[in-house]
Amino acid sequence: MNKVAVIIPYFQRKAGLLTAAITSIRQQIAFARIQQIIIIDDSSPRKAVLDLEPFLFDPELQTKLQLVEQVNTGVSAARNAGLDLVANDVEYVAFLDPDDVWLETHLSSALAALDKNSDFHFANFTHIGQSIGAFERTKFFQITEHKLLLKPDIYQYCTDMVRQITTVNIIGTSTVVYRFSLAKKVRFERQFTFAGEDYLMWLALIACCFKISFTSSITAHYGEGVNLFSGAIWGSRHMCVRLLDEINYRSYILNNIALERDNQLMIKQVIAANRKAYIGNVMSMLKRFKLNIIWLVLQQLWLNNDFRKVMLNK
């Protein structure tokens, strides 16, 4: 049976989140097929080892656990460090963020598709504070457009995944399981810390993993830990940094990925909205005399060519 490595980047402040994530892994129907559970503690304020104490007397789990502590370099670098540790004989890699949990059928559902020659699998999930699945909450994803692969809820993805990712992405990181043997050198883009690194990873993977599948049922719940994306507050420095990454990663897509013309136009519209939001955020800070934002703006304009072009309307 092909084995699985689970990669968890860890940076949290709240006790018990990682414990819940590991418990959800332990409860997987397909737990026996997990060979490695790789946790990268990215200099977390709360040490990962503290949340692992409840599992000290679980020898079966302990043989799979691998904890690495590193200097803080961001979530992309942490996931990449985990990918670097995947054993040569592991066929599949799954991602799980430390504040998220899997339902017990998550892995068995993904493996059923992958064992049937899919290469990249994702699943429906709930966002923080939501009871309705991500698939149902967007009008840009219709299950009827896809082919049933395995009853009752596993489908072959049949439409344009590049368009899906670059316009309305429905792939949740904590639901992804893919054939690692086809993409052993593919890694997350480290320069995008606050937005877009996952989108670019999926685009890189589907260039290697041609057969895509998904589970239409909810198999994961997103939690309330440290979230670099949703944690950005209007009128803050963090929001400026996040919007910078949003503009830059979308510019990267336009410059490096072949897209249909209408797809390009949609991305350009989003970039224009990001630009407007960035200016609005800066103005909000200046109105409250947060003058240190001026230095950040000048620094971002100087160091980021794509961002400078967008902000100067070139």
C-alpha positions in Angstrom: 0.0 0.0 0.0 1.3 3.5 -0.9 2.2 5.5 2.2 1.4 9.1 3.2 3.4 11.9 4.8 1.4 14.6 6.6 3.0 18.0 6.9 2.0 20.5 9.6 3.7 24.0 9.8 3.3 25.2 13.4 3.1 28.8 14.7 0.4 29.3 17.3 -0.3 31.0 20.6 -3.3 29.1 21.9 -2.9 25.8 23.8 -4.6 22.7 22.4 -4.9 23.5 18.7 -2.2 21.1 17.6 -3.5 18.5 20.0 -6.9 18.6 18.2 -5.2 18.4 14.8 -3.1 15.4 15.8 -6.1 13.8 17.4 -8.0 14.1 14.1 -5.1 12.4 12.3 -5.1 9.6 14.9 -8.8 9.1 14.3 -8.4 8.6 10.5 -9.9 5.4 9.1 -6.7 5.2 6.9 -4.4 6.0 9.8 -2.4 2.8 9.1 -1.3 4.2 5.8 0.4 7.3 7.4 4.1 6.8 7.5 5.2 10.2 8.7 3.6 13.1 10.5 6.1 16.0 10.1 5.6 19.0 12.4 7.8 22.1 11.7 7.8 24.4 14.7 8.5 27.8 13.1 9.7 29.4 16.4 6.1 29.3 17.6 5.2 31.4 20.8 3.7 28.2 22.2 6.0 25.3 21.6 4.6 22.4 19.6 6.1 19.9 22.0 3.6 21.0 24.7 0.6 20.1 22.6 2.2 16.7 21.9 2.3 15.6 25.5 -1.1 13.8 25.4 0.4 11.4 22.9 3.5 10.4 24.8 1.9 7.0 25.6 0.7 6.2 22.1 3.6 4.2 20.7 1.9 3.7 17.3 1.6 7.4 16.9 5.0 8.1 18.3 6.7 6.0 15.5 5.1 8.4 12.9 5.7 11.7 14.6 8.7 13.9 13.6 9.1 17.3 15.3 11.6 19.8 13.9 12.2 23.3 15.5 13.5 26.0 13.3 14.2 29.7 13.2 11.1 31.6 12.1 11.0 31.9 8.3 7.3 31.8 7.6 4.7 29.3 6.7 5.9 28.6 3.1 9.4 27.8 4.3 8.0 25.7 7.1 6.0 23.6 4.7 9.0 23.4 2.4 11.1 22.1 5.3 8.5 19.4 5.9 8.6 18.5 2.2 12.4 18.1 2.4 12.0 15.5 5.1 9.5 13.3 3.2 10.9 9.7 3.0 11.9 8.4 -0.5 9.4 5.6 -0.3 6.4 7.9 0.5 4.0 8.2 -2.5 1.5 10.8 -1.2 1.8 14.0 0.8 -1.1 15.6 2.7 -1.2 19.1 4.3 -2.9 20.0 7.6 -2.6 23.3 9.3 -2.3 23.1 13.1 -5.6 24.9 13.9 -7.6 22.7 11.4 -9.0 19.2 11.9 -9.9 16.4 9.5 -13.0 14.3 9.8 -12.3 10.6 10.1 -13.0 9.9 6.4 -10.8 12.6 5.0 -7.7 10.6 4.2 -9.5 7.4 3.2 -11.6 9.4 0.7 -8.5 11.1 -0.8 -6.6 7.8 -1.0 -9.5 6.1 -2.7 -9.2 8.6 -5.5 -5.4 8.6 -5.6 -5.2 4.8 -5.6 -7.5 5.0 -8.7 -4.8 7.0 -10.5 -5.8 10.6 -9.5 -2.7 12.7 -8.9 -4.0 15.7 -6.9 -7.0 15.6 -4.6 -8.8 18.2 -2.5 -12.1 18.3 -0.6 -14.9 20.4 0.6 -14.4 22.1 4.0 -15.9 24.7 6.3 -14.3 28.1 7.0 -14.0 29.6 10.4 -17.5 30.3 11.9 -19.3 28.7 8.9 -21.5 25.6 8.8 -21.9 25.6 5.0 -19.1 24.1 2.9 -16.8 26.2 0.7 -18.1 24.5 -2.4 -21.6 25.5 -1.7 -20.7 29.1 -0.7 -19.4 30.0 -4.2 -21.4 30.3 -7.4 -18.2 29.6 -9.4 -18.1 25.9 -8.7 -20.7 23.5 -9.9 -20.4 19.8 -9.0 -22.6 18.9 -12.0 -19.8 20.0 -14.3 -17.6 17.1 -13.1 -17.6 13.3 -13.5 -18.4 11.0 -10.6 -15.3 8.9 -10.0 -16.3 6.8 -7.0 -19.7 6.7 -5.3 -21.0 8.5 -3.4 -19.0 11.7 -3.4 -15.6 11.5 -5.2 -15.4 13.3 -8.5 -12.9 13.8 -11.3 -12.3 17.5 -11.8 -13.3 18.2 -15.5 -13.1 22.0 -16.0 -10.3 24.5 -16.2 -8.4 24.3 -12.9 -6.0 27.2 -13.8 -9.0 29.5 -14.2 -10.5 28.1 -10.9 -7.4 28.8 -8.9 -6.7 32.2 -10.4 -10.2 33.6 -10.1 -12.2 31.8 -7.3 -9.9 29.3 -5.6 -11.8 26.6 -3.8 -8.8 24.5 -2.8 -8.3 24.5 1.0 -4.7 23.7 2.0 -5.7 21.4 4.8 -7.7 19.3 2.3 -4.9 18.7 -0.3 -3.4 15.2 -0.8 -1.2 14.7 -3.9 1.1 12.2 -5.5 4.5 13.4 -4.2 6.4 11.1 -6.5 5.4 13.2 -9.5 6.4 16.5 -8.0 9.3 15.9 -5.6 11.0 19.2 -6.4 7.9 21.4 -6.3 7.9 23.8 -3.4 5.9 26.8 -2.0 7.1 30.2 -3.1 8.8 31.7 0.0 8.6 35.4 -1.1 4.8 35.4 -0.6 4.2 35.2 3.1 0.8 36.7 3.6 -1.2 35.7 0.4 -0.9 33.7 -2.7 1.8 31.1 -1.8 -0.8 28.3 -1.7 -2.4 29.3 -5.1 1.0 29.3 -6.8 1.8 25.9 -5.2 -1.4 24.4 -6.6 -0.7 25.9 -10.1 2.8 24.3 -10.0 1.4 21.0 -8.8 -1.3 20.7 -11.4 1.4 21.3 -14.1 2.9 18.0 -12.8 -0.2 16.2 -11.6 -2.5 16.0 -14.5 -5.4 14.0 -13.0 -7.4 16.0 -10.4 -10.1 14.8 -8.2 -12.2 16.1 -5.2 -14.5 15.0 -2.5 -17.8 16.9 -2.5 -18.6 16.1 1.1 -17.0 18.2 3.9 -14.0 16.4 5.3 -12.2 19.2 7.1 -13.0 22.1 9.5 -10.9 25.2 9.6 -10.1 26.6 13.1 -9.3 29.8 14.8 -5.6 29.9 15.4 -3.0 32.4 14.0 -4.1 33.2 10.5 -1.8 35.4 8.5 -4.5 36.1 5.9 -7.7 36.7 7.8 -5.8 38.2 10.7 -5.0 41.4 8.8 -7.1 44.3 10.2 -8.1 47.4 8.2 -6.0 50.4 8.9 -2.9 48.4 10.0 0.6 47.8 8.7 -0.2 44.1 8.4 -3.0 44.9 5.9 -0.5 46.8 3.7 1.9 43.9 3.8 -0.9 41.5 2.9 -2.2 43.6 0.0 1.4 43.9 -1.2 1.6 40.1 -1.5 -1.8 40.0 -3.1 -0.8 42.4 -5.8 2.6 40.8 -6.3 1.4 37.2 -6.5 -1.3 38.1 -9.0 1.3 40.0 -11.1 3.5 36.9 -10.9 0.6 34.8 -12.4 0.1 37.3 -15.2 3.8 37.4 -16.0 4.5 33.6 -15.8 1.4 31.6 -16.5 -0.4 31.2 -19.8 -4.0 32.4 -19.4 -7.0 33.0 -21.6 -7.6 36.7 -22.3 -10.8 36.9 -20.2 -9.0 35.2 -17.3 -6.2 37.8 -17.5 -8.8 40.6 -17.4 -10.4 39.2 -14.3 -7.1 39.1 -12.5 -6.3 42.6 -13.6 -9.6 43.7 -12.1 -8.8 42.1 -8.8 -5.3 43.8 -8.8 -7.0 47.1 -9.4 -9.3 46.4 -6.4 -6.2 45.5 -4.4 -4.6 48.8 -5.4 -7.6 50.8 -4.3 -7.7 48.9 -1.0 -4.0 49.5 -0.4 -4.4 53.3 -0.9 -7.5 53.3 1.3 -5.7 51.4 4.1 -2.8 53.9 3.9 -5.1 56.9 4.1 -6.9 55.3 7.0 -3.6 55.1 8.9 -2.5 58.6 8.0 -5.8 60.0 9.3 -5.0 58.5 12.6 -1.4 59.9 12.5 0.3 56.6 12.0 3.0 58.3 10.0 5.4 55.3 10.1 3.4 53.9 7.3 5.0 56.4 4.9 8.4 54.7 5.4 6.8 51.2 4.7 5.1 52.5 1.5 8.4 54.0 0.2 10.2 50.8 1.1 7.7 48.6 -0.7 7.7 50.8 -3.8 11.5 50.8 -3.9 11.9 47.0 -3.5 9.0 45.6 -5.5 9.0 46.3 -9.3 5.6 44.7 -10.0 4.0 46.5 -7.1 5.6 49.8 -8.2 4.1 49.4 -11.7 0.6 48.7 -10.3 0.7 51.6 -7.9 2.0 54.1 -10.5 -0.6 52.7 -13.1 2.1 51.7 -15.6 
